[in-house]
């Protein structure tokens, strides 16, 4: 058990040292320090909170909800147009891809199968027809 925990710690440290992780953290800091990006995020959070408050009100006014929803959409659009936020979103996507690949490797080594095999019951690339294939049996 101790060896597994040690290796898990080493993996975590390798992830933290990876260029993908470091870039994501750097961009997170840039977004927090950039007034325009921080304002865009803050506006979206504020507008989303307003929509949630309207939805939770038992006497919800549909017109008020419509107006608040449009304001939230505009705030989201403004946020999505911010270059720093776009770069951060891409970096987070890259990090998630790396983590997904780490999990696939772990799953493959531990179980001998990848997610596609578990979900379909077939090996990746398998058409379902066993004619001429001896891989699954």
N, C-alpha and C positions, 0 to 999 in steps of 0.2 A: 504494500500500500504506500509506503514511504517513497519508493522509487517512482510510482505513478504521480504522486503529488509533486515531487521534485521536477519531473518532466513537464507537468502541467505548468509549474512556475516558470520553467525555462521557455515554454511555448508562449506564455503570457509576456515574458520579457522580450522575446523575439518579435512579437506583434507590436509591442510598444516601441521597439527600435526600428520598425519597418518604415520605409520612406512613405508608404501609403498612409499610415497612421500619423506620422509626424506632419505630413502635408495637411491632413484633415484638421489636426489640432491648431496648426498655424493659421489656417483659414478661419477657424472658429474665433480665434483671437482677433483677427483682422475685422471680422464682421462685428464683434462686440465693440471694437474701438472706432469703427467707422460710423459717424453720426447718421449718415443717410441710410445705411443698412440697418443700424440699430433702430432708427425711427420706423423704417418700413416693417420690421418685425414687431415692434411695439404696437403699431397701428393695427396689424393683423390680429394680434392677441386681443387688443381692446375690442375690435369689431366682432371677433368670434365670441368673446365673453358676452357681449351685448345680445347677440343672437341666442346664445344658450340661456341667458336670463329671460328673454322673451318667451322662448320655448317652454321654460319651466313654470311660467305664470299660468295659473288656471284660467285667467281671463285674458288670454292671449289675443292681441289685436292683429289680424292677418295683414293689414296694411303696414303696421309698424314692423312686423316680421319681414315683409317684402322689402321695405326700405332698408332695414338693417342687413338683410341678406345681400342686397345690391352693394351696400357700403363695404361689406366684408369681401365680396368678390373683387371690388375695385382695389381694396387694400392688398389682397392676395396677388392681383395682377401687378401692382406696383412693386411688391416684394419680389416677385418672380422676374421682373425686369432689371433688378439690381445685379450688376456684374459680380460683385463680391459674393452675394448670396447664391448666384448661379454656380460660381466656382466651388463654393462650399457644398452645394447640393451634389455636384459631380464628384467631389472628393469623398463625400459620404457614400455615394454609390460605389465608388472604387473600393472603399474600405469594406462595405457589405459584401461585395463580390469576393474579396480576399477571404473574409470570414466564412462565407458559404463554401469556398473551395477547401478551406481548412476542415470544415465539418464534413465535407464529402470524403476527404482523405481519411479522416478518423473513422467514418462510417464504413468505408470500403475495407480498411485494415481490420476493424473489429468484427464486422458482420460478413464481409466478403461480397456485399452488394452496395449499389448506389441507390439513391432515392427513387430513380425511375424504375428500377427493378421492383422495389417494394410497392410502389404505387400501381404498376401494371401487372406485376407478377412475371414479367419477362425481362430479359437482359436488354440493355440499350441497343437499339438498332434491330431488335427482333420484330419480325413482321407478324408473328403469331402462328405462322405456318411452320410446322416442324419438318416438312419435306426437305430432305437434304441437309438437315441440321442435327447435330448430336449434342449440342451445348447444354440444353436444359435438363435433360433426362438424367 
